[in-house]
Amino acid sequence: MAKARPFNPEAMPIIKIDESTTVPFEAHRHLDNAETISAYLSASLQETDPNAFLKALAQVAKAKQMTQSPKES
């Protein structure tokens, strides 16, 4: 049996990606119920970035704003 070579990341090919059709991920579009929002905020607290929770709160606020009818605001 052939011996496996050790992994060498520098030997991997560079892949060019066309970024012209990509858009940033917008979490607020998926935060449509309390369970999802709770899971999203909990996951943000696990991040090492201290601003992750604040960014998550901003996404939740944006999601809530989008679901309110004009009469509720």
C-alpha positions as CSV (number, residue, x, y, z in Angstrom):
1,M,0.0,0.0,0.0
2,A,1.3,3.5,-0.9
3,K,2.2,5.8,1.9
4,A,0.2,9.0,2.0
5,R,2.1,12.2,1.5
6,P,1.8,14.8,4.2
7,F,-0.6,17.7,3.6
8,N,1.1,20.7,2.1
9,P,-1.2,23.7,1.7
10,E,1.4,25.6,-0.4
11,A,1.2,22.8,-3.0
12,M,-2.5,23.4,-3.5
13,P,-3.6,25.3,-6.7
14,I,-5.0,28.9,-6.4
15,I,-8.5,29.0,-7.7
16,K,-9.8,32.3,-9.1
17,I,-13.3,33.1,-8.2
18,D,-15.6,35.5,-10.1
19,E,-16.9,37.8,-7.3
20,S,-18.9,40.0,-9.6
21,T,-22.1,38.0,-9.0
22,T,-21.7,37.5,-5.3
23,V,-23.6,39.5,-2.7
24,P,-22.9,39.8,1.1
25,F,-24.8,37.5,3.4
26,E,-27.7,39.3,5.0
27,A,-28.7,37.3,8.2
28,H,-31.8,39.5,8.8
29,R,-33.5,37.9,5.8
30,H,-33.5,34.5,7.7
31,L,-34.4,35.7,11.2
32,D,-38.1,35.2,10.9
33,N,-39.0,33.6,14.2
34,A,-38.1,33.7,17.9
35,E,-36.3,30.3,17.9
36,T,-34.1,31.3,14.9
37,I,-33.3,34.7,16.5
38,S,-32.4,33.0,19.8
39,A,-30.1,30.5,18.1
40,Y,-28.4,33.3,16.1
41,L,-27.8,35.4,19.1
42,S,-26.5,32.4,21.1
43,A,-24.1,31.5,18.4
44,S,-22.8,35.1,18.2
45,L,-21.9,34.9,21.9
46,Q,-19.7,32.0,21.1
47,E,-17.6,34.0,18.7
48,T,-14.1,35.3,19.6
49,D,-14.9,38.7,18.0
50,P,-16.2,41.0,20.8
51,N,-18.3,42.8,18.2
52,A,-20.1,39.7,16.9
53,F,-22.9,40.0,19.4
54,L,-23.5,43.7,18.6
55,K,-23.5,42.9,14.8
56,A,-26.0,40.1,15.5
57,L,-28.2,42.5,17.5
58,A,-28.2,44.9,14.6
59,Q,-29.3,42.1,12.2
60,V,-32.1,41.2,14.6
61,A,-33.2,44.8,14.8
62,K,-33.2,45.0,11.0
63,A,-35.2,41.8,10.8
64,K,-37.8,43.1,13.3
65,Q,-38.0,46.4,11.4
66,M,-38.7,44.5,8.2
67,T,-41.5,42.4,9.7
68,Q,-43.4,45.3,11.3
69,S,-46.3,46.8,9.4
70,P,-46.3,50.6,9.0
71,K,-49.2,50.8,11.5
72,E,-47.1,49.1,14.2
73,S,-44.1,51.5,14.0
